[in-house]
Amino acid sequence: MMERYEHIIESKRHLADLPSQDRINICRHDFWIETERLKPFFERLKNILYTDGQHQVSCMFAHGLGGDGKTAVYERLQVMSSFSSEKMIFVELTESVDRYTLHEAILVAFGLPLRRNRSAASLTEAIARVMRAGNIKALVLDELNDALLKAYSVKRTMLSLLKNLSAKKLKLCVIALGNDAAFDIMSIDPAIGRRYVDYTFPLWEMGEDFVNFISTYVANLPLRLPSNLADVKLRTLIFTKSNGIMDNVVKIIKSFAMDAIATGAEKITPDQFDRMEDIVSLYGYAMTVHQKGEKPELLKRARYTR
């Protein structure tokens, strides 16, 4: 006898028997899916985090357009750190930049008191003690662009800090996430280019990795009927309507799944794309829109020549 809900991953098949509203709520939950698209980022990260025997450690600045998956990566790094003996410290600059300077936000993240008259040497030693005690190897900064949208003199100070954190005294690996506005600001200081690996988050391309992602994603949702997003028509519609932006891909699948449960269709279908704007809006999502022709690779330019 065929098992029920074979189109759903085994650990989540029981969720399909829940009431409709419970299943709609579950569709809103976020979860991580491994993709080839982000594999280069994690390969670089693995190599960068090795700091033994080096006078100066490597850092990474990862950037791209809005909706490209930086937030998902940031949250994934938090999970990785929680399961590793080598820890990372996390700073969300969107939450702290209005209250603290970048220096202060870092001190708060390390659990250190804010003392205005502290010398640079004493601050460095305080951070070093925390790093040794907690086996901390990296500092992860999210939304770096928010911190850098300051006066020129303040930007120079922040860039100096980002540069010196990885120097011999601390050897703290910095993983900074930001958009392409931060990319331009980072290029003000030529020394940044010698310490920070430059990584651009790519947009999706239509291919096996994209199909695997959307198929795996829908297999985690409690729809009672199979949607078959790998079908040529459905996968093409998702790719085209999302403009290759990860955030849009997820919003389309989530909102269509919730709509399918609410209407009783119980699967994602091509006709939903005729109502896409209404469905996405109904479930509280706004699609990410880039300027026509705007792509990360087109925003790249010769760096560190100023």
C-alpha positions, 0 to 999 in steps of 0.5 A, a space after each residue: 500500500 502506498 504511503 500517504 503524502 510521499 511527496 513530503 519529506 518523511 519527517 514532516 508528513 504528519 503535518 499534512 493532517 493538521 487543520 488548514 490554519 495550522 498548516 498555513 502557519 507552518 508554511 510561513 516558517 523559514 528553514 535552510 536548504 543546502 544549494 550549490 549556489 552558496 557552496 563557494 561562500 562556505 568553501 571560502 569561509 572554511 578556509 578563512 576561519 583557519 587562523 593558526 600560524 598566521 601573523 594576519 588572518 584573512 577576512 571576507 566581505 560578501 555582498 550583493 543585491 537585496 533579496 539574494 539570501 544574505 539574511 539566510 546565510 547570517 542565520 545559518 552561520 549562527 546555527 553553525 556556530 552554536 554546534 561548533 567548538 570554534 565560536 563566532 560573535 554576531 552583530 546585526 548593525 540594523 539594530 545597533 547602528 543608531 544606538 552605538 558606533 561600530 566600535 561600541 556595537 562590537 564591544 557590546 557583542 563581546 560582552 564588554 562595558 562601554 568606557 569612553 576613556 579606554 585606550 585602544 591597547 586596553 580595548 584590544 586586550 579585553 577583546 583578546 581575553 574574551 576570544 581566548 576564553 570563548 574560543 572565538 574565531 570570527 566576528 560576523 557583521 550583518 548589514 554593514 551598509 547601514 554602519 557605513 552610510 556616515 560622514 567620510 571621516 566616520 567611514 575612514 574610522 570604521 574601515 580602519 577598525 575593520 582592517 585592524 581587527 584581523 591584525 596580529 594582536 587580535 587575529 579576529 576573522 571578520 565576515 562582513 555582509 552588506 549590499 553593493 553600496 557598502 561594496 563601493 565604500 569598502 574600496 575607499 581604503 586600499 588596505 581592505 582589499 589586501 585583507 578582505 576576500 571579495 565575494 558576490 552573492 549570485 542570482 539564481 540561474 535556471 538549472 539543476 540547482 534551482 530545480 533542486 531548491 524549489 523541489 526540496 522547498 515544496 517537499 517541506 510544506 504540508 500540502 496534501 497533493 504533490 505540486 511537481 515544481 520541477 515541471 518545465 512550466 512551473 519552474 519556468 514561471 517561478 524563475 521568470 516571476 522571481 527575476 532570479 532573486 532568492 527572496 522572491 522565489 521563497 515568497 512565491 512558494 510560501 504564499 502559493 502554498 498558503 493559498 493552495 491550502 486556503 482554497 482547498 487546491 492543496 497544490 501549487 498550480 500555474 493558474 496561481 501566477 495570474 493572481 500572483 501579486 494579490 496572493 503574495 500581498 494577501 499573505 504579507 509579502 512584498 516582492 524585491 524589485 531591482 532596476 532593469 538590467 541591474 545585476 551584481 556582476 554588472 556592478 563590479 568594477 576595478 577596486 582599490 585604485 582610488 
